[in-house]
Amino acid sequence: MFFNKKGSAYKQLDSKAKEGLKKKADILAMLHSNPLLIKRPAIEDGDFLYFGFDETSCENHFFHQP
């Protein structure tokens, strides 16, 4: 999940809006209309796509590759 559930933008959504985020098209529309809902950082490196920061995951991906 790449919603920033800890951010104020997500917390301000009413429960009906949160429950309506079941279909991919609805999720994309919500993220497009309010980019603050996207968890940061968003890291893309080839096939690697990661949302949010986890030091261990980033170290393993970027510094421990064969």
Jmol script that loads the backbone (N, CA, C; Angstrom):
load data "model"
ATOM      1  N   MET A   1       0.856  -1.182   0.000  1.00  0.00           N
ATOM      2  CA  MET A   1       0.000   0.000   0.000  1.00  0.00           C
ATOM      3  C   MET A   1       0.890   1.230   0.000  1.00  0.00           C
ATOM      4  N   PHE A   2       0.565   2.175  -0.823  1.00  0.00           N
ATOM      5  CA  PHE A   2       1.386   3.377  -0.864  1.00  0.00           C
ATOM      6  C   PHE A   2       0.633   4.628  -0.460  1.00  0.00           C
ATOM      7  N   PHE A   3      -0.423   4.451   0.345  1.00  0.00           N
ATOM      8  CA  PHE A   3      -1.088   5.608   0.945  1.00  0.00           C
ATOM      9  C   PHE A   3      -0.325   6.007   2.193  1.00  0.00           C
ATOM     10  N   ASN A   4      -0.127   7.302   2.369  1.00  0.00           N
ATOM     11  CA  ASN A   4       0.509   7.818   3.573  1.00  0.00           C
ATOM     12  C   ASN A   4      -0.567   7.938   4.648  1.00  0.00           C
ATOM     13  N   LYS A   5      -0.834   6.835   5.337  1.00  0.00           N
ATOM     14  CA  LYS A   5      -1.903   6.802   6.335  1.00  0.00           C
ATOM     15  C   LYS A   5      -1.564   7.592   7.593  1.00  0.00           C
ATOM     16  N   LYS A   6      -0.300   7.952   7.754  1.00  0.00           N
ATOM     17  CA  LYS A   6       0.105   8.741   8.917  1.00  0.00           C
ATOM     18  C   LYS A   6      -0.012  10.235   8.666  1.00  0.00           C
ATOM     19  N   GLY A   7      -0.191  10.625   7.409  1.00  0.00           N
ATOM     20  CA  GLY A   7      -0.253  12.038   7.055  1.00  0.00           C
ATOM     21  C   GLY A   7      -1.622  12.648   7.289  1.00  0.00           C
ATOM     22  N   SER A   8      -1.646  13.959   7.406  1.00  0.00           N
ATOM     23  CA  SER A   8      -2.901  14.661   7.689  1.00  0.00           C
ATOM     24  C   SER A   8      -3.885  14.572   6.524  1.00  0.00           C
ATOM     25  N   ALA A   9      -3.394  14.486   5.286  1.00  0.00           N
ATOM     26  CA  ALA A   9      -4.302  14.407   4.133  1.00  0.00           C
ATOM     27  C   ALA A   9      -5.156  13.144   4.209  1.00  0.00           C
ATOM     28  N   TYR A  10      -4.555  12.020   4.584  1.00  0.00           N
ATOM     29  CA  TYR A  10      -5.309  10.767   4.711  1.00  0.00           C
ATOM     30  C   TYR A  10      -6.243  10.822   5.918  1.00  0.00           C
ATOM     31  N   LYS A  11      -5.756  11.360   7.015  1.00  0.00           N
ATOM     32  CA  LYS A  11      -6.560  11.431   8.233  1.00  0.00           C
ATOM     33  C   LYS A  11      -7.782  12.322   8.056  1.00  0.00           C
ATOM     34  N   GLN A  12      -7.709  13.294   7.147  1.00  0.00           N
ATOM     35  CA  GLN A  12      -8.832  14.197   6.920  1.00  0.00           C
ATOM     36  C   GLN A  12      -9.907  13.591   6.026  1.00  0.00           C
ATOM     37  N   LEU A  13      -9.599  12.475   5.357  1.00  0.00           N
ATOM     38  CA  LEU A  13     -10.622  11.820   4.538  1.00  0.00           C
ATOM     39  C   LEU A  13     -11.696  11.244   5.449  1.00  0.00           C
ATOM     40  N   ASP A  14     -12.942  11.363   5.033  1.00  0.00           N
ATOM     41  CA  ASP A  14     -13.990  10.746   5.840  1.00  0.00           C
ATOM     42  C   ASP A  14     -13.999   9.237   5.590  1.00  0.00           C
ATOM     43  N   SER A  15     -14.662   8.501   6.469  1.00  0.00           N
ATOM     44  CA  SER A  15     -14.651   7.043   6.386  1.00  0.00           C
ATOM     45  C   SER A  15     -15.260   6.538   5.080  1.00  0.00           C
ATOM     46  N   LYS A  16     -16.230   7.256   4.540  1.00  0.00           N
ATOM     47  CA  LYS A  16     -16.844   6.850   3.271  1.00  0.00           C
ATOM     48  C   LYS A  16     -15.822   6.923   2.138  1.00  0.00           C
ATOM     49  N   ALA A  17     -15.014   7.966   2.126  1.00  0.00           N
ATOM     50  CA  ALA A  17     -13.974   8.108   1.098  1.00  0.00           C
ATOM     51  C   ALA A  17     -12.937   6.993   1.229  1.00  0.00           C
ATOM     52  N   LYS A  18     -12.549   6.674   2.449  1.00  0.00           N
ATOM     53  CA  LYS A  18     -11.571   5.608   2.675  1.00  0.00           C
ATOM     54  C   LYS A  18     -12.131   4.254   2.253  1.00  0.00           C
ATOM     55  N   GLU A  19     -13.389   4.004   2.556  1.00  0.00           N
ATOM     56  CA  GLU A  19     -14.017   2.735   2.182  1.00  0.00           C
ATOM     57  C   GLU A  19     -14.182   2.614   0.673  1.00  0.00           C
ATOM     58  N   GLY A  20     -14.287   3.741  -0.018  1.00  0.00           N
ATOM     59  CA  GLY A  20     -14.471   3.740  -1.462  1.00  0.00           C
ATOM     60  C   GLY A  20     -13.200   3.450  -2.243  1.00  0.00           C
ATOM     61  N   LEU A  21     -12.103   3.257  -1.547  1.00  0.00           N
ATOM     62  CA  LEU A  21     -10.827   3.024  -2.220  1.00  0.00           C
ATOM     63  C   LEU A  21     -10.571   1.532  -2.412  1.00  0.00           C
ATOM     64  N   LYS A  22     -11.484   0.888  -3.113  1.00  0.00           N
ATOM     65  CA  LYS A  22     -11.370  -0.547  -3.353  1.00  0.00           C
ATOM     66  C   LYS A  22     -10.961  -0.846  -4.792  1.00  0.00           C
ATOM     67  N   LYS A  23     -11.398  -0.011  -5.725  1.00  0.00           N
ATOM     68  CA  LYS A  23     -11.101  -0.241  -7.138  1.00  0.00           C
ATOM     69  C   LYS A  23      -9.843   0.523  -7.531  1.00  0.00           C
ATOM     70  N   LYS A  24      -9.055  -0.090  -8.406  1.00  0.00           N
ATOM     71  CA  LYS A  24      -7.802   0.522  -8.852  1.00  0.00           C
ATOM     72  C   LYS A  24      -8.037   1.911  -9.449  1.00  0.00           C
ATOM     73  N   ALA A  25      -9.077   2.055 -10.265  1.00  0.00           N
ATOM     74  CA  ALA A  25      -9.363   3.350 -10.900  1.00  0.00           C
ATOM     75  C   ALA A  25      -9.681   4.417  -9.855  1.00  0.00           C
ATOM     76  N   ASP A  26     -10.410   4.045  -8.813  1.00  0.00           N
ATOM     77  CA  ASP A  26     -10.748   4.997  -7.748  1.00  0.00           C
ATOM     78  C   ASP A  26      -9.507   5.406  -6.951  1.00  0.00           C
ATOM     79  N   ILE A  27      -8.637   4.437  -6.700  1.00  0.00           N
ATOM     80  CA  ILE A  27      -7.401   4.725  -5.971  1.00  0.00           C
ATOM     81  C   ILE A  27      -6.528   5.683  -6.770  1.00  0.00           C
ATOM     82  N   LEU A  28      -6.355   5.384  -8.062  1.00  0.00           N
ATOM     83  CA  LEU A  28      -5.527   6.248  -8.908  1.00  0.00           C
ATOM     84  C   LEU A  28      -6.107   7.652  -9.019  1.00  0.00           C
ATOM     85  N   ALA A  29      -7.423   7.754  -9.120  1.00  0.00           N
ATOM     86  CA  ALA A  29      -8.063   9.070  -9.195  1.00  0.00           C
ATOM     87  C   ALA A  29      -7.832   9.857  -7.907  1.00  0.00           C
ATOM     88  N   MET A  30      -7.937   9.187  -6.774  1.00  0.00           N
ATOM     89  CA  MET A  30      -7.727   9.844  -5.483  1.00  0.00           C
ATOM     90  C   MET A  30      -6.279  10.327  -5.353  1.00  0.00           C
ATOM     91  N   LEU A  31      -5.318   9.474  -5.730  1.00  0.00           N
ATOM     92  CA  LEU A  31      -3.907   9.853  -5.644  1.00  0.00           C
ATOM     93  C   LEU A  31      -3.578  10.982  -6.612  1.00  0.00           C
ATOM     94  N   HIS A  32      -4.210  10.962  -7.771  1.00  0.00           N
ATOM     95  CA  HIS A  32      -3.980  12.018  -8.763  1.00  0.00           C
ATOM     96  C   HIS A  32      -4.539  13.352  -8.277  1.00  0.00           C
ATOM     97  N   SER A  33      -5.682  13.309  -7.638  1.00  0.00           N
ATOM     98  CA  SER A  33      -6.311  14.549  -7.180  1.00  0.00           C
ATOM     99  C   SER A  33      -5.665  15.102  -5.910  1.00  0.00           C
ATOM    100  N   ASN A  34      -5.008  14.235  -5.136  1.00  0.00           N
ATOM    101  CA  ASN A  34      -4.377  14.680  -3.897  1.00  0.00           C
ATOM    102  C   ASN A  34      -3.042  13.949  -3.705  1.00  0.00           C
ATOM    103  N   PRO A  35      -1.968  14.438  -4.328  1.00  0.00           N
ATOM    104  CA  PRO A  35      -0.663  13.771  -4.246  1.00  0.00           C
ATOM    105  C   PRO A  35      -0.099  13.657  -2.827  1.00  0.00           C
ATOM    106  N   LEU A  36      -0.615  14.443  -1.886  1.00  0.00           N
ATOM    107  CA  LEU A  36      -0.135  14.334  -0.508  1.00  0.00           C
ATOM    108  C   LEU A  36      -0.503  12.991   0.119  1.00  0.00           C
ATOM    109  N   LEU A  37      -1.379  12.245  -0.531  1.00  0.00           N
ATOM    110  CA  LEU A  37      -1.759  10.929  -0.029  1.00  0.00           C
ATOM    111  C   LEU A  37      -0.707   9.861  -0.340  1.00  0.00           C
ATOM    112  N   ILE A  38       0.240  10.185  -1.218  1.00  0.00           N
ATOM    113  CA  ILE A  38       1.252   9.210  -1.622  1.00  0.00           C
ATOM    114  C   ILE A  38       2.374   9.169  -0.590  1.00  0.00           C
ATOM    115  N   LYS A  39       2.678   7.958  -0.145  1.00  0.00           N
ATOM    116  CA  LYS A  39       3.764   7.765   0.808  1.00  0.00           C
ATOM    117  C   LYS A  39       5.084   8.143   0.142  1.00  0.00           C
ATOM    118  N   ARG A  40       5.939   8.834   0.895  1.00  0.00           N
ATOM    119  CA  ARG A  40       7.227   9.266   0.375  1.00  0.00           C
ATOM    120  C   ARG A  40       8.351   8.676   1.217  1.00  0.00           C
ATOM    121  N   PRO A  41       9.506   8.513   0.657  1.00  0.00           N
ATOM    122  CA  PRO A  41       9.853   8.739  -0.740  1.00  0.00           C
ATOM    123  C   PRO A  41       9.327   7.611  -1.614  1.00  0.00           C
ATOM    124  N   ALA A  42       9.188   7.900  -2.875  1.00  0.00           N
ATOM    125  CA  ALA A  42       8.867   6.882  -3.875  1.00  0.00           C
ATOM    126  C   ALA A  42      10.158   6.637  -4.645  1.00  0.00           C
ATOM    127  N   ILE A  43      10.663   5.417  -4.571  1.00  0.00           N
ATOM    128  CA  ILE A  43      11.949   5.083  -5.179  1.00  0.00           C
ATOM    129  C   ILE A  43      11.722   4.088  -6.305  1.00  0.00           C
ATOM    130  N   GLU A  44      12.230   4.421  -7.486  1.00  0.00           N
ATOM    131  CA  GLU A  44      12.154   3.515  -8.629  1.00  0.00           C
ATOM    132  C   GLU A  44      13.568   3.277  -9.140  1.00  0.00           C
ATOM    133  N   ASP A  45      13.902   2.012  -9.313  1.00  0.00           N
ATOM    134  CA  ASP A  45      15.212   1.642  -9.838  1.00  0.00           C
ATOM    135  C   ASP A  45      15.033   0.367 -10.652  1.00  0.00           C
ATOM    136  N   GLY A  46      14.754   0.522 -11.922  1.00  0.00           N
ATOM    137  CA  GLY A  46      14.505  -0.646 -12.767  1.00  0.00           C
ATOM    138  C   GLY A  46      13.234  -1.352 -12.334  1.00  0.00           C
ATOM    139  N   ASP A  47      13.369  -2.592 -11.874  1.00  0.00           N
ATOM    140  CA  ASP A  47      12.217  -3.378 -11.425  1.00  0.00           C
ATOM    141  C   ASP A  47      11.863  -3.110  -9.964  1.00  0.00           C
ATOM    142  N   PHE A  48      12.661  -2.322  -9.286  1.00  0.00           N
ATOM    143  CA  PHE A  48      12.467  -2.032  -7.866  1.00  0.00           C
ATOM    144  C   PHE A  48      11.600  -0.789  -7.719  1.00  0.00           C
ATOM    145  N   LEU A  49      10.479  -0.921  -7.044  1.00  0.00           N
ATOM    146  CA  LEU A  49       9.590   0.204  -6.763  1.00  0.00           C
ATOM    147  C   LEU A  49       9.225   0.129  -5.292  1.00  0.00           C
ATOM    148  N   TYR A  50       9.536   1.183  -4.562  1.00  0.00           N
ATOM    149  CA  TYR A  50       9.359   1.161  -3.118  1.00  0.00           C
ATOM    150  C   TYR A  50       8.780   2.481  -2.649  1.00  0.00           C
ATOM    151  N   PHE A  51       7.818   2.398  -1.743  1.00  0.00           N
ATOM    152  CA  PHE A  51       7.194   3.590  -1.168  1.00  0.00           C
ATOM    153  C   PHE A  51       7.452   3.604   0.324  1.00  0.00           C
ATOM    154  N   GLY A  52       7.841   4.770   0.836  1.00  0.00           N
ATOM    155  CA  GLY A  52       8.168   4.898   2.245  1.00  0.00           C
ATOM    156  C   GLY A  52       9.641   4.594   2.448  1.00  0.00           C
ATOM    157  N   PHE A  53      10.176   4.947   3.579  1.00  0.00           N
ATOM    158  CA  PHE A  53      11.600   4.731   3.816  1.00  0.00           C
ATOM    159  C   PHE A  53      11.803   3.665   4.864  1.00  0.00           C
ATOM    160  N   ASP A  54      12.578   2.677   4.493  1.00  0.00           N
ATOM    161  CA  ASP A  54      13.025   1.651   5.427  1.00  0.00           C
ATOM    162  C   ASP A  54      14.519   1.469   5.158  1.00  0.00           C
ATOM    163  N   GLU A  55      15.332   1.858   6.100  1.00  0.00           N
ATOM    164  CA  GLU A  55      16.781   1.875   5.900  1.00  0.00           C
ATOM    165  C   GLU A  55      17.322   0.511   5.490  1.00  0.00           C
ATOM    166  N   THR A  56      16.861  -0.538   6.133  1.00  0.00           N
ATOM    167  CA  THR A  56      17.349  -1.876   5.825  1.00  0.00           C
ATOM    168  C   THR A  56      17.020  -2.281   4.397  1.00  0.00           C
ATOM    169  N   SER A  57      15.793  -2.050   3.966  1.00  0.00           N
ATOM    170  CA  SER A  57      15.400  -2.405   2.597  1.00  0.00           C
ATOM    171  C   SER A  57      16.212  -1.637   1.567  1.00  0.00           C
ATOM    172  N   CYS A  58      16.405  -0.349   1.802  1.00  0.00           N
ATOM    173  CA  CYS A  58      17.180   0.470   0.859  1.00  0.00           C
ATOM    174  C   CYS A  58      18.641   0.037   0.831  1.00  0.00           C
ATOM    175  N   GLU A  59      19.227  -0.225   1.990  1.00  0.00           N
ATOM    176  CA  GLU A  59      20.617  -0.690   2.027  1.00  0.00           C
ATOM    177  C   GLU A  59      20.761  -2.014   1.297  1.00  0.00           C
ATOM    178  N   ASN A  60      19.829  -2.935   1.543  1.00  0.00           N
ATOM    179  CA  ASN A  60      19.893  -4.238   0.884  1.00  0.00           C
ATOM    180  C   ASN A  60      19.777  -4.103  -0.622  1.00  0.00           C
ATOM    181  N   HIS A  61      18.929  -3.214  -1.080  1.00  0.00           N
ATOM    182  CA  HIS A  61      18.739  -3.072  -2.521  1.00  0.00           C
ATOM    183  C   HIS A  61      19.908  -2.356  -3.184  1.00  0.00           C
ATOM    184  N   PHE A  62      20.332  -1.245  -2.632  1.00  0.00           N
ATOM    185  CA  PHE A  62      21.316  -0.408  -3.302  1.00  0.00           C
ATOM    186  C   PHE A  62      22.777  -0.769  -3.008  1.00  0.00           C
ATOM    187  N   PHE A  63      23.044  -1.382  -1.867  1.00  0.00           N
ATOM    188  CA  PHE A  63      24.438  -1.620  -1.495  1.00  0.00           C
ATOM    189  C   PHE A  63      24.838  -3.088  -1.420  1.00  0.00           C
ATOM    190  N   HIS A  64      23.871  -3.988  -1.509  1.00  0.00           N
ATOM    191  CA  HIS A  64      24.193  -5.411  -1.371  1.00  0.00           C
ATOM    192  C   HIS A  64      23.746  -6.219  -2.579  1.00  0.00           C
ATOM    193  N   GLN A  65      23.768  -5.590  -3.738  1.00  0.00           N
ATOM    194  CA  GLN A  65      23.392  -6.308  -4.956  1.00  0.00           C
ATOM    195  C   GLN A  65      24.616  -7.023  -5.517  1.00  0.00           C
ATOM    196  N   PRO A  66      24.399  -8.194  -6.128  1.00  0.00           N
ATOM    197  CA  PRO A  66      25.530  -8.920  -6.730  1.00  0.00           C
ATOM    198  C   PRO A  66      26.068  -8.197  -7.948  1.00  0.00           C
TER     199      PRO A  66
END
end "model"
wireframe off; spacefill off
backbone 0.3
color backbone group
